[in-house]
């Protein structure tokens, strides 16, 4: 059952990411709120690294797929996000984007340090908080 749920979740989120990519290309804009993207790419980067070091498994493969799709979404954010950003220059836009991703990396890594990797508590707790933030960010972006 756990493998089925992991695959189902993996497929569903891949569809969401594919739709973000499709809409970004179609509308020439970014389709995922920045903070959701920053949390996603850092979560998936950290847990991809740890899962692959531990031998992979289904979740490791899913994480690799998610991370690769996030890299594409990030590239589209860099391409189309500047026109929606309040930064005064391209350099500031890139700087704030990189600093935001770095900050979210430290937030995600704090979960690993606090809860460890055994039993995946760090992944579960951070994913719960991340999904809450993502839900609010997507609704805010829609409004």
Residue pairs with C-beta under 8 A, 6 or more apart in sequence:
3 58
6 58
6 59
6 62
7 58
7 62
9 62
10 58
10 61
10 62
10 65
10 66
13 66
14 65
14 66
14 69
17 66
17 69
17 70
17 72
17 73
18 69
19 31
20 31
20 32
20 73
21 31
21 69
21 72
21 73
21 76
23 29
23 31
24 30
24 31
24 32
24 73
24 76
24 80
25 76
28 80
29 80
29 81
29 83
29 84
30 37
30 73
30 76
30 77
30 80
30 81
30 84
31 73
31 76
32 40
32 73
32 77
32 138
33 134
33 137
33 138
33 140
33 141
34 77
34 81
34 97
34 100
35 100
35 104
35 133
35 137
36 130
36 133
36 134
36 137
36 138
37 70
37 73
37 74
37 77
38 100
38 101
38 103
38 104
39 104
39 107
39 108
39 130
39 133
39 134
40 66
40 70
40 130
40 134
41 67
41 70
41 71
41 73
41 74
41 101
41 104
42 101
42 104
42 105
42 107
42 108
43 108
43 123
43 126
43 127
43 130
44 63
44 66
44 67
44 70
45 67
45 105
46 105
46 108
46 109
46 112
47 59
47 63
47 123
48 60
48 63
48 64
48 66
48 67
50 112
50 117
51 57
51 59
51 60
51 63
52 60
52 64
54 60
77 97
78 94
78 97
81 93
81 97
82 90
82 93
85 93
85 96
87 93
87 95
87 96
107 126
108 126
111 122
111 123
111 125
111 126
112 122
114 122
115 121
115 122
115 125
116 122
